[in-house]
């Protein structure tokens, strides 16, 4: 029996879904660490937390960017320009920690 092959669209959808679930798990973990643990006297910070925040932000960007591109792709120049401005602002703030 022949193996079923995946199309490029299916592979892209799987990648987007993976990015979304990674962003969800990391966001839940980081919200717990940043908001709940200090209430009981545990303070966790440092380079590891910064790296996890950056990974979460990048995964969230990838998960959102592809879905948003499907929306703006055929809407006209104004939507495309707003899309790229928003992506640029998000990347700059994620890298510089401006959130």
TORVONU-941783 format. One record per atom (N, C-alpha, C, O, CB): atom name; residue number from 1; x, y, z. Coordinates in Angstrom, 1 decimal. Glycine has a CB too. Example, Ala and Ser with C-alpha at 12.3 -4.5 7.8 and 13.67 -1.06 7.14 Angstrom:
! TORVONU-941783
+------+------+--------+--------+--------+
| paro | fise |     xx |     yy |     zz |
+------+------+--------+--------+--------+
|    N |    1 |   13.2 |   -5.7 |    7.8 |
|   CA |    1 |   12.3 |   -4.5 |    7.8 |
|    C |    1 |   13.2 |   -3.3 |    7.8 |
|    O |    1 |   14.2 |   -3.3 |    8.5 |
|   CB |    1 |   11.3 |   -4.5 |    9.0 |
|    N |    2 |   12.8 |   -2.2 |    7.1 |
|   CA |    2 |   13.7 |   -1.1 |    7.1 |
|    C |    2 |   12.9 |    0.0 |    7.9 |
|    O |    2 |   13.4 |    1.1 |    8.0 |
|   CB |    2 |   14.1 |   -0.6 |    5.7 |
+------+------+--------+--------+--------+
***
This chain:
! TORVONU-941783
+------+------+--------+--------+--------+
| paro | fise |     xx |     yy |     zz |
+------+------+--------+--------+--------+
|    N |    1 |    0.8 |   -1.2 |    0.0 |
|   CA |    1 |    0.0 |    0.0 |    0.0 |
|    C |    1 |    0.9 |    1.2 |    0.0 |
|    O |    1 |    1.9 |    1.3 |    0.8 |
|   CB |    1 |   -1.0 |    0.0 |    1.2 |
|    N |    2 |    0.6 |    2.2 |   -0.8 |
|   CA |    2 |    1.4 |    3.4 |   -1.0 |
|    C |    2 |    1.2 |    4.3 |    0.2 |
|    O |    2 |    0.1 |    4.4 |    0.8 |
|   CB |    2 |    1.1 |    4.1 |   -2.3 |
|    N |    3 |    2.2 |    5.0 |    0.6 |
|   CA |    3 |    2.1 |    6.0 |    1.7 |
|    C |    3 |    1.5 |    7.2 |    1.1 |
|    O |    3 |    1.7 |    7.6 |    0.0 |
|   CB |    3 |    3.5 |    6.3 |    2.2 |
|    N |    4 |    0.7 |    7.8 |    2.0 |
|   CA |    4 |    0.0 |    9.0 |    1.6 |
|    C |    4 |    0.9 |   10.2 |    1.7 |
|    O |    4 |    1.6 |   10.4 |    2.8 |
|   CB |    4 |   -1.3 |    9.2 |    2.5 |
|    N |    5 |    1.0 |   11.0 |    0.7 |
|   CA |    5 |    2.0 |   12.2 |    0.7 |
|    C |    5 |    1.3 |   13.4 |    1.2 |
|    O |    5 |    0.1 |   13.6 |    0.9 |
|   CB |    5 |    2.6 |   12.4 |   -0.6 |
|    N |    6 |    2.0 |   14.2 |    1.9 |
|   CA |    6 |    1.5 |   15.5 |    2.4 |
|    C |    6 |    1.7 |   16.6 |    1.3 |
|    O |    6 |    2.8 |   16.6 |    0.6 |
|   CB |    6 |    2.1 |   16.0 |    3.7 |
|    N |    7 |    0.8 |   17.5 |    1.2 |
|   CA |    7 |    1.0 |   18.6 |    0.3 |
|    C |    7 |    1.7 |   19.7 |    1.0 |
|    O |    7 |    1.9 |   19.7 |    2.2 |
|   CB |    7 |   -0.4 |   19.1 |   -0.3 |
|    N |    8 |    2.2 |   20.7 |    0.2 |
|   CA |    8 |    2.9 |   21.8 |    0.9 |
|    C |    8 |    1.9 |   22.6 |    1.8 |
|    O |    8 |    2.4 |   23.1 |    2.8 |
|   CB |    8 |    3.4 |   22.8 |   -0.2 |
|    N |    9 |    0.7 |   22.7 |    1.4 |
|   CA |    9 |   -0.3 |   23.4 |    2.3 |
|    C |    9 |   -0.5 |   22.7 |    3.6 |
|    O |    9 |   -0.6 |   23.4 |    4.6 |
|   CB |    9 |   -1.6 |   23.5 |    1.5 |
|    N |   10 |   -0.5 |   21.4 |    3.6 |
|   CA |   10 |   -0.7 |   20.6 |    4.8 |
|    C |   10 |    0.5 |   20.8 |    5.7 |
|    O |   10 |    0.4 |   20.9 |    6.9 |
|   CB |   10 |   -0.9 |   19.1 |    4.5 |
|    N |   11 |    1.7 |   20.8 |    5.1 |
|   CA |   11 |    3.0 |   21.0 |    5.9 |
|    C |   11 |    3.0 |   22.3 |    6.5 |
|    O |   11 |    3.4 |   22.5 |    7.6 |
|   CB |   11 |    4.2 |   20.7 |    5.0 |
|    N |   12 |    2.6 |   23.4 |    5.7 |
|   CA |   12 |    2.5 |   24.7 |    6.3 |
|    C |   12 |    1.5 |   24.8 |    7.4 |
|    O |   12 |    1.8 |   25.5 |    8.4 |
|   CB |   12 |    2.2 |   25.7 |    5.2 |
|    N |   13 |    0.4 |   24.2 |    7.3 |
|   CA |   13 |   -0.6 |   24.2 |    8.3 |
|    C |   13 |   -0.1 |   23.5 |    9.6 |
|    O |   13 |   -0.4 |   24.0 |   10.7 |
|   CB |   13 |   -1.9 |   23.6 |    7.8 |
|    N |   14 |    0.6 |   22.4 |    9.4 |
|   CA |   14 |    1.2 |   21.7 |   10.6 |
|    C |   14 |    2.2 |   22.6 |   11.3 |
|    O |   14 |    2.2 |   22.6 |   12.5 |
|   CB |   14 |    1.8 |   20.4 |   10.1 |
|    N |   15 |    3.0 |   23.3 |   10.5 |
|   CA |   15 |    4.0 |   24.2 |   11.1 |
|    C |   15 |    3.3 |   25.3 |   11.9 |
|    O |   15 |    3.8 |   25.7 |   13.0 |
|   CB |   15 |    4.9 |   24.8 |   10.0 |
|    N |   16 |    2.3 |   25.9 |   11.3 |
|   CA |   16 |    1.6 |   27.0 |   12.0 |
|    C |   16 |    0.9 |   26.5 |   13.2 |
|    O |   16 |    1.0 |   27.1 |   14.3 |
|   CB |   16 |    0.5 |   27.6 |   11.0 |
|    N |   17 |    0.3 |   25.3 |   13.2 |
|   CA |   17 |   -0.3 |   24.7 |   14.4 |
|    C |   17 |    0.8 |   24.4 |   15.4 |
|    O |   17 |    0.5 |   24.6 |   16.6 |
|   CB |   17 |   -1.0 |   23.4 |   14.0 |
|    N |   18 |    2.0 |   23.9 |   15.0 |
|   CA |   18 |    3.0 |   23.7 |   16.0 |
|    C |   18 |    3.5 |   25.0 |   16.7 |
|    O |   18 |    3.7 |   25.0 |   17.9 |
|   CB |   18 |    4.2 |   23.0 |   15.3 |
|    N |   19 |    3.6 |   26.1 |   15.9 |
|   CA |   19 |    4.0 |   27.4 |   16.4 |
|    C |   19 |    3.0 |   27.8 |   17.4 |
|    O |   19 |    3.3 |   28.4 |   18.5 |
|   CB |   19 |    4.2 |   28.4 |   15.3 |
|    N |   20 |    1.7 |   27.7 |   17.1 |
|   CA |   20 |    0.6 |   28.1 |   18.0 |
|    C |   20 |    0.6 |   27.3 |   19.3 |
|    O |   20 |    0.5 |   27.9 |   20.4 |
|   CB |   20 |   -0.7 |   27.9 |   17.3 |
|    N |   21 |    0.8 |   26.0 |   19.3 |
|   CA |   21 |    0.8 |   25.3 |   20.5 |
|    C |   21 |    2.1 |   25.6 |   21.4 |
|    O |   21 |    2.0 |   25.6 |   22.6 |
|   CB |   21 |    0.7 |   23.8 |   20.2 |
|    N |   22 |    3.2 |   25.8 |   20.7 |
|   CA |   22 |    4.4 |   26.2 |   21.5 |
|    C |   22 |    4.2 |   27.5 |   22.2 |
|    O |   22 |    4.5 |   27.7 |   23.3 |
|   CB |   22 |    5.6 |   26.2 |   20.5 |
|    N |   23 |    3.6 |   28.5 |   21.4 |
|   CA |   23 |    3.3 |   29.8 |   22.0 |
|    C |   23 |    2.3 |   29.6 |   23.2 |
|    O |   23 |    2.5 |   30.3 |   24.2 |
|   CB |   23 |    2.8 |   30.7 |   20.9 |
|    N |   24 |    1.3 |   28.8 |   23.0 |
|   CA |   24 |    0.3 |   28.6 |   24.1 |
|    C |   24 |    1.0 |   28.0 |   25.3 |
|    O |   24 |    0.8 |   28.5 |   26.4 |
|   CB |   24 |   -0.8 |   27.7 |   23.6 |
|    N |   25 |    1.8 |   27.0 |   25.2 |
|   CA |   25 |    2.4 |   26.3 |   26.3 |
|    C |   25 |    3.4 |   27.3 |   27.0 |
|    O |   25 |    3.4 |   27.4 |   28.3 |
|   CB |   25 |    3.1 |   25.1 |   25.9 |
|    N |   26 |    4.2 |   27.9 |   26.3 |
|   CA |   26 |    5.2 |   28.9 |   26.9 |
|    C |   26 |    4.5 |   30.1 |   27.5 |
|    O |   26 |    4.9 |   30.5 |   28.6 |
|   CB |   26 |    6.2 |   29.3 |   25.8 |
|    N |   27 |    3.4 |   30.6 |   26.9 |
|   CA |   27 |    2.7 |   31.7 |   27.5 |
|    C |   27 |    2.1 |   31.3 |   28.8 |
|    O |   27 |    2.2 |   32.0 |   29.8 |
|   CB |   27 |    1.6 |   32.2 |   26.5 |
|    N |   28 |    1.5 |   30.1 |   28.9 |
|   CA |   28 |    0.9 |   29.6 |   30.1 |
|    C |   28 |    1.9 |   29.5 |   31.2 |
|    O |   28 |    1.7 |   29.9 |   32.3 |
|   CB |   28 |    0.1 |   28.3 |   29.9 |
|    N |   29 |    3.1 |   28.9 |   30.8 |
|   CA |   29 |    4.1 |   28.6 |   31.8 |
|    C |   29 |    4.7 |   30.0 |   32.3 |
|    O |   29 |    4.9 |   30.1 |   33.5 |
|   CB |   29 |    5.2 |   27.8 |   31.2 |
|    N |   30 |    5.0 |   30.9 |   31.4 |
|   CA |   30 |    5.6 |   32.2 |   31.8 |
|    C |   30 |    4.6 |   33.0 |   32.6 |
|    O |   30 |    5.0 |   33.7 |   33.5 |
|   CB |   30 |    6.0 |   32.9 |   30.5 |
|    N |   31 |    3.3 |   33.0 |   32.2 |
|   CA |   31 |    2.4 |   33.7 |   33.0 |
|    C |   31 |    2.3 |   33.2 |   34.5 |
|    O |   31 |    2.3 |   33.9 |   35.4 |
|   CB |   31 |    0.9 |   33.7 |   32.4 |
|    N |   32 |    2.4 |   31.8 |   34.6 |
|   CA |   32 |    2.4 |   31.2 |   35.9 |
|    C |   32 |    3.6 |   31.6 |   36.7 |
|    O |   32 |    3.6 |   32.0 |   37.8 |
|   CB |   32 |    2.3 |   29.7 |   35.8 |
|    N |   33 |    4.8 |   31.5 |   36.0 |
|   CA |   33 |    6.0 |   31.9 |   36.7 |
|    C |   33 |    6.1 |   33.3 |   37.1 |
|    O |   33 |    6.5 |   33.6 |   38.2 |
|   CB |   33 |    7.2 |   31.5 |   35.8 |
|    N |   34 |    5.7 |   34.2 |   36.2 |
|   CA |   34 |    5.8 |   35.7 |   36.5 |
|    C |   34 |    4.7 |   36.2 |   37.4 |
|    O |   34 |    5.0 |   37.2 |   38.1 |
|   CB |   34 |    5.7 |   36.4 |   35.2 |
|    N |   35 |    3.6 |   35.6 |   37.5 |
|   CA |   35 |    2.5 |   36.1 |   38.3 |
|    C |   35 |    2.1 |   35.3 |   39.5 |
|    O |   35 |    1.8 |   35.9 |   40.5 |
|   CB |   35 |    1.2 |   36.2 |   37.4 |
|    N |   36 |    2.3 |   34.0 |   39.5 |
|   CA |   36 |    1.8 |   33.2 |   40.6 |
|    C |   36 |    3.0 |   32.9 |   41.6 |
|    O |   36 |    2.8 |   33.1 |   42.8 |
|   CB |   36 |    1.2 |   31.9 |   40.2 |
|    N |   37 |    4.1 |   32.6 |   41.1 |
|   CA |   37 |    5.3 |   32.2 |   41.9 |
|    C |   37 |    5.7 |   33.3 |   42.8 |
|    O |   37 |    6.1 |   33.1 |   44.0 |
|   CB |   37 |    6.4 |   31.7 |   41.1 |
|    N |   38 |    5.8 |   34.6 |   42.4 |
|   CA |   38 |    6.2 |   35.7 |   43.3 |
|    C |   38 |    5.2 |   35.9 |   44.5 |
|    O |   38 |    5.6 |   36.3 |   45.5 |
|   CB |   38 |    6.3 |   37.0 |   42.5 |
|    N |   39 |    4.0 |   35.5 |   44.3 |
|   CA |   39 |    3.0 |   35.6 |   45.4 |
|    C |   39 |    3.3 |   34.6 |   46.6 |
|    O |   39 |    3.0 |   34.9 |   47.7 |
|   CB |   39 |    1.6 |   35.3 |   44.9 |
|    N |   40 |    4.0 |   33.5 |   46.3 |
|   CA |   40 |    4.4 |   32.6 |   47.3 |
|    C |   40 |    5.9 |   32.7 |   47.7 |
|    O |   40 |    6.4 |   31.9 |   48.5 |
|   CB |   40 |    4.1 |   31.2 |   46.9 |
|    N |   41 |    6.5 |   33.8 |   47.2 |
|   CA |   41 |    7.9 |   34.1 |   47.6 |
|    C |   41 |    9.0 |   33.5 |   46.7 |
|    O |   41 |   10.1 |   33.6 |   47.1 |
|   CB |   41 |    8.1 |   33.6 |   48.9 |
|    N |   42 |    8.6 |   33.0 |   45.6 |
|   CA |   42 |    9.6 |   32.4 |   44.7 |
|    C |   42 |    9.8 |   33.4 |   43.5 |
|    O |   42 |    8.9 |   33.7 |   42.8 |
|   CB |   42 |    9.2 |   31.0 |   44.2 |
|    N |   43 |   11.0 |   33.8 |   43.3 |
|   CA |   43 |   11.3 |   34.7 |   42.2 |
|    C |   43 |   12.3 |   34.1 |   41.2 |
|    O |   43 |   13.4 |   33.8 |   41.6 |
|   CB |   43 |   11.9 |   36.1 |   42.8 |
|    N |   44 |   11.8 |   33.9 |   40.0 |
|   CA |   44 |   12.7 |   33.2 |   39.0 |
|    C |   44 |   12.8 |   34.3 |   37.9 |
|    O |   44 |   11.9 |   34.8 |   37.3 |
|   CB |   44 |   12.0 |   31.9 |   38.4 |
|    N |   45 |   14.1 |   34.6 |   37.6 |
|   CA |   45 |   14.4 |   35.5 |   36.5 |
|    C |   45 |   15.8 |   35.2 |   36.0 |
|    O |   45 |   16.5 |   34.3 |   36.5 |
|   CB |   45 |   14.3 |   37.0 |   37.0 |
|    N |   46 |   16.2 |   35.9 |   34.9 |
|   CA |   46 |   17.5 |   35.7 |   34.4 |
|    C |   46 |   17.5 |   35.5 |   32.9 |
|    O |   46 |   16.5 |   35.7 |   32.2 |
|   CB |   46 |   18.2 |   34.6 |   35.1 |
|    N |   47 |   18.6 |   35.0 |   32.4 |
|   CA |   47 |   18.7 |   34.8 |   30.9 |
|    C |   47 |   17.8 |   33.7 |   30.4 |
|    O |   47 |   17.3 |   33.8 |   29.3 |
|   CB |   47 |   20.2 |   34.4 |   30.6 |
|    N |   48 |   17.5 |   32.7 |   31.2 |
|   CA |   48 |   16.6 |   31.6 |   30.7 |
|    C |   48 |   15.2 |   32.1 |   30.5 |
|    O |   48 |   14.6 |   31.8 |   29.5 |
|   CB |   48 |   16.6 |   30.4 |   31.8 |
|    N |   49 |   14.8 |   33.0 |   31.4 |
|   CA |   49 |   13.4 |   33.5 |   31.3 |
|    C |   49 |   13.4 |   34.4 |   30.1 |
|    O |   49 |   12.4 |   34.4 |   29.4 |
|   CB |   49 |   13.0 |   34.3 |   32.6 |
|    N |   50 |   14.4 |   35.2 |   29.8 |
|   CA |   50 |   14.4 |   36.1 |   28.7 |
|    C |   50 |   14.4 |   35.3 |   27.4 |
|    O |   50 |   13.7 |   35.6 |   26.4 |
|   CB |   50 |   15.7 |   36.9 |   28.7 |
|    N |   51 |   15.2 |   34.2 |   27.4 |
|   CA |   51 |   15.2 |   33.3 |   26.2 |
|    C |   51 |   13.8 |   32.6 |   25.9 |
|    O |   51 |   13.4 |   32.6 |   24.8 |
|   CB |   51 |   16.3 |   32.2 |   26.3 |
|    N |   52 |   13.2 |   32.2 |   27.0 |
|   CA |   52 |   11.8 |   31.6 |   26.9 |
|    C |   52 |   10.8 |   32.6 |   26.4 |
|    O |   52 |   10.0 |   32.3 |   25.6 |
|   CB |   52 |   11.4 |   31.0 |   28.2 |
|    N |   53 |   10.9 |   33.8 |   26.9 |
|   CA |   53 |   10.0 |   34.9 |   26.4 |
|    C |   53 |   10.2 |   35.2 |   24.9 |
|    O |   53 |    9.3 |   35.3 |   24.2 |
|   CB |   53 |   10.2 |   36.2 |   27.2 |
|    N |   54 |   11.5 |   35.2 |   24.5 |
|   CA |   54 |   11.8 |   35.4 |   23.1 |
|    C |   54 |   11.2 |   34.3 |   22.2 |
|    O |   54 |   10.7 |   34.5 |   21.1 |
|   CB |   54 |   13.3 |   35.6 |   22.8 |
|    N |   55 |   11.4 |   33.1 |   22.6 |
|   CA |   55 |   10.9 |   31.9 |   21.9 |
|    C |   55 |    9.4 |   32.0 |   21.8 |
|    O |   55 |    8.8 |   31.7 |   20.7 |
|   CB |   55 |   11.4 |   30.6 |   22.5 |
|    N |   56 |    8.8 |   32.3 |   22.9 |
|   CA |   56 |    7.3 |   32.4 |   22.9 |
|    C |   56 |    6.9 |   33.5 |   21.9 |
|    O |   56 |    5.9 |   33.3 |   21.2 |
|   CB |   56 |    6.8 |   32.7 |   24.3 |
|    N |   57 |    7.5 |   34.6 |   22.0 |
|   CA |   57 |    7.1 |   35.7 |   21.1 |
|    C |   57 |    7.3 |   35.4 |   19.6 |
|    O |   57 |    6.5 |   35.7 |   18.8 |
|   CB |   57 |    8.0 |   37.0 |   21.4 |
|    N |   58 |    8.4 |   34.7 |   19.3 |
|   CA |   58 |    8.6 |   34.3 |   17.9 |
|    C |   58 |    7.6 |   33.2 |   17.4 |
|    O |   58 |    7.1 |   33.3 |   16.3 |
|   CB |   58 |   10.1 |   33.7 |   17.7 |
|    N |   59 |    7.3 |   32.3 |   18.3 |
|   CA |   59 |    6.3 |   31.3 |   18.0 |
|    C |   59 |    4.9 |   31.9 |   17.8 |
|    O |   59 |    4.2 |   31.5 |   16.9 |
|   CB |   59 |    6.3 |   30.2 |   19.0 |
|    N |   60 |    4.6 |   32.8 |   18.6 |
|   CA |   60 |    3.3 |   33.5 |   18.5 |
|    C |   60 |    3.3 |   34.3 |   17.2 |
|    O |   60 |    2.3 |   34.4 |   16.5 |
|   CB |   60 |    3.1 |   34.5 |   19.7 |
|    N |   61 |    4.4 |   35.0 |   16.9 |
|   CA |   61 |    4.4 |   35.8 |   15.6 |
|    C |   61 |    4.2 |   34.8 |   14.4 |
|    O |   61 |    3.4 |   35.2 |   13.6 |
|   CB |   61 |    5.8 |   36.5 |   15.5 |
|    N |   62 |    4.9 |   33.7 |   14.4 |
|   CA |   62 |    4.7 |   32.8 |   13.3 |
|    C |   62 |    3.3 |   32.3 |   13.2 |
|    O |   62 |    2.8 |   32.1 |   12.1 |
|   CB |   62 |    5.7 |   31.7 |   13.4 |
|    N |   63 |    2.8 |   31.9 |   14.3 |
|   CA |   63 |    1.4 |   31.4 |   14.3 |
|    C |   63 |    0.4 |   32.4 |   13.8 |
|    O |   63 |   -0.6 |   32.1 |   13.1 |
|   CB |   63 |    1.0 |   31.0 |   15.7 |
|    N |   64 |    0.6 |   33.7 |   14.2 |
|   CA |   64 |   -0.4 |   34.7 |   13.8 |
|    C |   64 |   -0.1 |   35.3 |   12.4 |
|    O |   64 |   -1.0 |   35.5 |   11.7 |
|   CB |   64 |   -0.3 |   35.9 |   14.8 |
|    N |   65 |    1.2 |   35.4 |   12.1 |
|   CA |   65 |    1.5 |   36.0 |   10.8 |
|    C |   65 |    1.0 |   35.3 |    9.6 |
|    O |   65 |    0.5 |   35.9 |    8.6 |
|   CB |   65 |    3.0 |   36.1 |   10.7 |
|    N |   66 |    1.0 |   34.0 |    9.6 |
|   CA |   66 |    0.6 |   33.2 |    8.4 |
|    C |   66 |   -1.0 |   33.4 |    8.3 |
|    O |   66 |   -1.5 |   33.5 |    7.2 |
|   CB |   66 |    1.0 |   31.8 |    8.5 |
|    N |   67 |   -1.7 |   33.3 |    9.4 |
|   CA |   67 |   -3.1 |   33.4 |    9.3 |
|    C |   67 |   -3.5 |   34.8 |    8.9 |
|    O |   67 |   -4.5 |   35.0 |    8.1 |
|   CB |   67 |   -3.7 |   33.1 |   10.6 |
|    N |   68 |   -2.8 |   35.8 |    9.4 |
|   CA |   68 |   -3.1 |   37.2 |    9.0 |
|    C |   68 |   -2.8 |   37.5 |    7.6 |
|    O |   68 |   -3.5 |   38.2 |    6.9 |
|   CB |   68 |   -2.3 |   38.2 |    9.9 |
|    N |   69 |   -1.7 |   36.9 |    7.1 |
|   CA |   69 |   -1.3 |   37.1 |    5.7 |
|    C |   69 |   -2.4 |   36.5 |    4.7 |
|    O |   69 |   -2.7 |   37.1 |    3.7 |
|   CB |   69 |    0.0 |   36.4 |    5.4 |
|    N |   70 |   -3.1 |   35.4 |    5.1 |
|   CA |   70 |   -4.2 |   34.9 |    4.3 |
|    C |   70 |   -5.3 |   35.9 |    4.2 |
|    O |   70 |   -6.0 |   36.0 |    3.2 |
|   CB |   70 |   -4.7 |   33.6 |    4.9 |
|    N |   71 |   -5.5 |   36.6 |    5.3 |
|   CA |   71 |   -6.6 |   37.6 |    5.3 |
|    C |   71 |   -6.2 |   38.9 |    4.5 |
|    O |   71 |   -7.1 |   39.3 |    3.7 |
|   CB |   71 |   -6.8 |   38.1 |    6.8 |
|    N |   72 |   -5.0 |   39.4 |    4.6 |
|   CA |   72 |   -4.6 |   40.6 |    3.9 |
|    C |   72 |   -4.1 |   40.5 |    2.5 |
|    O |   72 |   -4.1 |   41.4 |    1.8 |
|   CB |   72 |   -3.6 |   41.4 |    4.7 |
|    N |   73 |   -3.8 |   39.3 |    2.1 |
|   CA |   73 |   -3.2 |   39.0 |    0.8 |
|    C |   73 |   -3.9 |   39.7 |   -0.4 |
|    O |   73 |   -3.3 |   40.2 |   -1.3 |
|   CB |   73 |   -3.0 |   37.6 |    0.6 |
|    N |   74 |   -5.2 |   39.5 |   -0.4 |
|   CA |   74 |   -6.0 |   40.0 |   -1.5 |
|    C |   74 |   -6.9 |   41.2 |   -1.2 |
|    O |   74 |   -7.8 |   41.5 |   -1.9 |
|   CB |   74 |   -6.9 |   38.9 |   -2.1 |
|    N |   75 |   -6.6 |   41.9 |   -0.1 |
|   CA |   75 |   -7.4 |   43.0 |    0.4 |
|    C |   75 |   -6.9 |   44.4 |   -0.1 |
|    O |   75 |   -7.7 |   45.4 |    0.0 |
|   CB |   75 |   -7.4 |   43.1 |    1.9 |
|    N |   76 |   -5.8 |   44.5 |   -0.7 |
|   CA |   76 |   -5.3 |   45.8 |   -1.3 |
|    C |   76 |   -4.0 |   46.2 |   -0.6 |
|    O |   76 |   -3.5 |   45.6 |    0.4 |
|   CB |   76 |   -6.4 |   46.8 |   -1.1 |
|    N |   77 |   -3.4 |   47.3 |   -1.2 |
|   CA |   77 |   -2.1 |   47.8 |   -0.7 |
|    C |   77 |   -2.2 |   48.3 |    0.8 |
|    O |   77 |   -1.2 |   48.0 |    1.5 |
|   CB |   77 |   -1.7 |   48.9 |   -1.6 |
|    N |   78 |   -3.2 |   48.9 |    1.1 |
|   CA |   78 |   -3.3 |   49.5 |    2.5 |
|    C |   78 |   -3.2 |   48.4 |    3.5 |
|    O |   78 |   -2.5 |   48.5 |    4.5 |
|   CB |   78 |   -4.6 |   50.3 |    2.7 |
|    N |   79 |   -4.0 |   47.3 |    3.3 |
|   CA |   79 |   -3.9 |   46.2 |    4.3 |
|    C |   79 |   -2.5 |   45.5 |    4.3 |
|    O |   79 |   -2.0 |   45.2 |    5.4 |
|   CB |   79 |   -5.0 |   45.1 |    3.9 |
|    N |   80 |   -1.9 |   45.4 |    3.2 |
|   CA |   80 |   -0.6 |   44.8 |    3.1 |
|    C |   80 |    0.4 |   45.6 |    3.8 |
|    O |   80 |    1.3 |   45.1 |    4.6 |
|   CB |   80 |   -0.2 |   44.5 |    1.6 |
|    N |   81 |    0.4 |   46.9 |    3.6 |
|   CA |   81 |    1.3 |   47.9 |    4.3 |
|    C |   81 |    1.1 |   47.8 |    5.8 |
|    O |   81 |    2.1 |   47.8 |    6.6 |
|   CB |   81 |    1.1 |   49.3 |    3.8 |
|    N |   82 |   -0.2 |   47.9 |    6.2 |
|   CA |   82 |   -0.5 |   47.8 |    7.7 |
|    C |   82 |    0.0 |   46.5 |    8.3 |
|    O |   82 |    0.6 |   46.4 |    9.4 |
|   CB |   82 |   -2.0 |   47.9 |    7.9 |
|    N |   83 |   -0.1 |   45.4 |    7.5 |
|   CA |   83 |    0.4 |   44.1 |    7.9 |
|    C |   83 |    1.9 |   44.1 |    8.2 |
|    O |   83 |    2.4 |   43.7 |    9.2 |
|   CB |   83 |    0.0 |   43.0 |    6.9 |
|    N |   84 |    2.7 |   44.6 |    7.2 |
|   CA |   84 |    4.1 |   44.6 |    7.3 |
|    C |   84 |    4.6 |   45.6 |    8.4 |
|    O |   84 |    5.6 |   45.3 |    9.1 |
|   CB |   84 |    4.8 |   45.0 |    6.0 |
|    N |   85 |    3.9 |   46.7 |    8.6 |
|   CA |   85 |    4.2 |   47.6 |    9.7 |
|    C |   85 |    4.0 |   46.9 |   11.0 |
|    O |   85 |    4.8 |   47.0 |   11.9 |
|   CB |   85 |    3.4 |   48.9 |    9.6 |
|    N |   86 |    2.9 |   46.2 |   11.2 |
|   CA |   86 |    2.6 |   45.5 |   12.4 |
|    C |   86 |    3.6 |   44.4 |   12.7 |
|    O |   86 |    4.0 |   44.2 |   13.8 |
|   CB |   86 |    1.2 |   44.9 |   12.4 |
|    N |   87 |    4.0 |   43.7 |   11.6 |
|   CA |   87 |    5.0 |   42.6 |   11.8 |
|    C |   87 |    6.3 |   43.2 |   12.2 |
|    O |   87 |    7.0 |   42.7 |   13.1 |
|   CB |   87 |    5.2 |   41.8 |   10.5 |
|    N |   88 |    6.7 |   44.3 |   11.6 |
|   CA |   88 |    8.0 |   45.0 |   12.0 |
|    C |   88 |    8.0 |   45.5 |   13.4 |
|    O |   88 |    8.9 |   45.3 |   14.1 |
|   CB |   88 |    8.2 |   46.2 |   11.0 |
|    N |   89 |    6.9 |   46.1 |   13.8 |
|   CA |   89 |    6.7 |   46.6 |   15.2 |
|    C |   89 |    6.8 |   45.4 |   16.2 |
|    O |   89 |    7.4 |   45.5 |   17.2 |
|   CB |   89 |    5.4 |   47.4 |   15.4 |
|    N |   90 |    6.1 |   44.3 |   15.9 |
|   CA |   90 |    6.1 |   43.2 |   16.7 |
|    C |   90 |    7.5 |   42.6 |   16.9 |
|    O |   90 |    8.0 |   42.3 |   18.0 |
|   CB |   90 |    5.2 |   42.1 |   16.2 |
|    N |   91 |    8.2 |   42.4 |   15.8 |
|   CA |   91 |    9.6 |   41.9 |   15.8 |
|    C |   91 |   10.5 |   42.8 |   16.6 |
|    O |   91 |   11.3 |   42.3 |   17.4 |
|   CB |   91 |   10.2 |   41.6 |   14.4 |
|    N |   92 |   10.5 |   44.1 |   16.3 |
|   CA |   92 |   11.3 |   45.0 |   17.0 |
|    C |   92 |   11.0 |   45.0 |   18.5 |
|    O |   92 |   12.0 |   45.0 |   19.3 |
|   CB |   92 |   11.1 |   46.4 |   16.5 |
|    N |   93 |    9.8 |   45.0 |   18.9 |
|   CA |   93 |    9.5 |   45.0 |   20.3 |
|    C |   93 |    9.8 |   43.6 |   21.0 |
|    O |   93 |   10.1 |   43.6 |   22.2 |
|   CB |   93 |    8.0 |   45.3 |   20.6 |
|    N |   94 |    9.7 |   42.5 |   20.3 |
|   CA |   94 |   10.0 |   41.2 |   20.8 |
|    C |   94 |   11.5 |   41.1 |   21.1 |
|    O |   94 |   12.0 |   40.6 |   22.1 |
|   CB |   94 |    9.6 |   40.1 |   19.9 |
|    N |   95 |   12.3 |   41.6 |   20.1 |
|   CA |   95 |   13.8 |   41.5 |   20.2 |
|    C |   95 |   14.3 |   42.5 |   21.3 |
|    O |   95 |   15.2 |   42.2 |   22.1 |
|   CB |   95 |   14.4 |   41.8 |   18.9 |
|    N |   96 |   13.8 |   43.7 |   21.3 |
|   CA |   96 |   14.2 |   44.7 |   22.2 |
|    C |   96 |   13.6 |   44.6 |   23.6 |
|    O |   96 |   14.0 |   45.3 |   24.5 |
|   CB |   96 |   14.0 |   46.1 |   21.6 |
|    N |   97 |   12.6 |   43.8 |   23.7 |
|   CA |   97 |   11.9 |   43.6 |   25.0 |
|    C |   97 |   11.0 |   44.8 |   25.4 |
|    O |   97 |   11.0 |   45.2 |   26.5 |
|   CB |   97 |   12.9 |   43.4 |   26.1 |
|    N |   98 |   10.3 |   45.4 |   24.4 |
|   CA |   98 |    9.5 |   46.6 |   24.6 |
|    C |   98 |    8.1 |   46.3 |   25.0 |
|    O |   98 |    7.3 |   47.2 |   25.2 |
|   CB |   98 |    9.5 |   47.4 |   23.4 |
|    N |   99 |    7.8 |   45.0 |   25.2 |
|   CA |   99 |    6.4 |   44.7 |   25.6 |
|    C |   99 |    6.0 |   45.2 |   26.9 |
|    O |   99 |    4.9 |   45.0 |   27.3 |
|   CB |   99 |    6.2 |   43.2 |   25.6 |
+------+------+--------+--------+--------+
***
